[in-house]
């Protein structure tokens, strides 16, 4: 319930600020840059998870071997 209210307020503020044309700085460009940075972070996290998979598989195999192959 609280999350919904917070989400609505943040969305309303972003919508209001995005529609203002007499802004002293270019908010639209800054939001695009932020979006690109956020996308880059997401891609790096995804790539890290993909590259960690073989190590996780090795650990799981070692645990199985220590437990007697169960």
Protein Blocks (a to p, Z undefined) as FASTA:
>chain_A
ZZmmmmmmmmmmmmmmmmpmkbfbdfklmmmmmmmmmmmmmmmmmmmmmmmmmmmmmmmm
mmmmmnooZZ
